Amino acid sequence: MKKKMIISAIVVLLLIASVGGGFYMFQQKKKEAQVVEWEKVVAKQIKNTFVDIEEIRFSEVTSENWLANITGVSVNIITDKDNKNLSIVLPPDFEDTSLQTYGGKAPEKGLTENKIKVVYSDSSEEEI
């Protein structure tokens, strides 16, 4: 009888762990999709803020501050003259349309009119 209870408890714990793990993985995928959406907005802002950009690469690693509800990501901006690395604060919502950077020297201000290649943190690529 005692052996059956122990086996039942182990089965229940395994079920709880697998459901919890599945929920965690679902939340991570949802968060990654949200980050890519933010990166698309930021890429358009970068294109409309700096001149002569050829490529934008977002780092696969993000930093999160859950207290302030912000996510930061490193961005490599390749221009026709050189490479610039910036740290960008991704907006917690789309109401704030300003581009916030911290750290790194930004490229020359202006508007890039030609199409540029963008590589997002999930390794997907797009031309904007």
JOPEKA-V933675 format. One record per backbone hydrogen bond with DSSP energy under -1.0 kcal/mol. NH is the residue of the N-H (numbers start at 0). CO is the residue of the C=O. E is the energy in kcal/mol with one decimal. If there is no record, write none. Layout:
# JOPEKA-V933675
nh=NH co=CO e=E
nh=NH co=CO e=E
This chain:
# JOPEKA-V933675
nh=4 co=0 e=-1.7
nh=5 co=1 e=-1.9
nh=6 co=2 e=-2.3
nh=7 co=3 e=-2.6
nh=8 co=4 e=-2.5
nh=9 co=5 e=-2.2
nh=10 co=6 e=-2.4
nh=11 co=7 e=-2.4
nh=12 co=8 e=-2.4
nh=13 co=9 e=-2.4
nh=14 co=10 e=-2.3
nh=15 co=11 e=-2.5
nh=16 co=12 e=-2.5
nh=17 co=13 e=-2.4
nh=18 co=14 e=-2.3
nh=19 co=15 e=-2.5
nh=20 co=16 e=-2.4
nh=21 co=17 e=-2.2
nh=22 co=18 e=-2.3
nh=23 co=19 e=-2.2
nh=24 co=20 e=-2.4
nh=25 co=21 e=-2.1
nh=26 co=22 e=-2.2
nh=27 co=23 e=-2.2
nh=28 co=24 e=-2.2
nh=29 co=25 e=-2.1
nh=30 co=26 e=-2.2
nh=31 co=27 e=-2.5
nh=32 co=28 e=-2.2
nh=33 co=29 e=-1.8
nh=34 co=30 e=-2.4
nh=35 co=31 e=-2.1
nh=36 co=32 e=-1.8
nh=37 co=33 e=-2.2
nh=38 co=34 e=-2.6
nh=39 co=35 e=-2.0
nh=40 co=36 e=-1.5
nh=41 co=37 e=-2.5
nh=42 co=38 e=-2.8
nh=43 co=39 e=-1.7
nh=44 co=40 e=-2.0
nh=45 co=41 e=-2.8
nh=46 co=42 e=-2.4
nh=47 co=43 e=-1.9
nh=48 co=45 e=-1.1
nh=49 co=45 e=-2.4
nh=50 co=107 e=-2.4
nh=53 co=77 e=-3.3
nh=54 co=77 e=-1.9
nh=55 co=116 e=-2.6
nh=56 co=75 e=-2.6
nh=57 co=118 e=-3.0
nh=58 co=73 e=-2.8
nh=62 co=71 e=-2.7
nh=64 co=69 e=-2.7
nh=68 co=64 e=-1.0
nh=69 co=64 e=-1.8
nh=71 co=62 e=-3.5
nh=72 co=87 e=-2.3
nh=74 co=85 e=-3.3
nh=75 co=56 e=-3.1
nh=76 co=83 e=-3.6
nh=77 co=54 e=-3.1
nh=78 co=81 e=-3.0
nh=79 co=51 e=-1.4
nh=83 co=76 e=-2.6
nh=85 co=74 e=-2.8
nh=86 co=102 e=-1.3
nh=87 co=72 e=-3.1
nh=88 co=99 e=-2.3
nh=89 co=70 e=-3.4
nh=101 co=86 e=-2.6
nh=109 co=48 e=-2.8
nh=111 co=46 e=-2.4
nh=116 co=53 e=-1.8
nh=117 co=125 e=-3.1
nh=118 co=55 e=-2.8
nh=119 co=123 e=-2.7
nh=122 co=119 e=-1.9
nh=125 co=117 e=-1.9
nh=127 co=115 e=-2.2
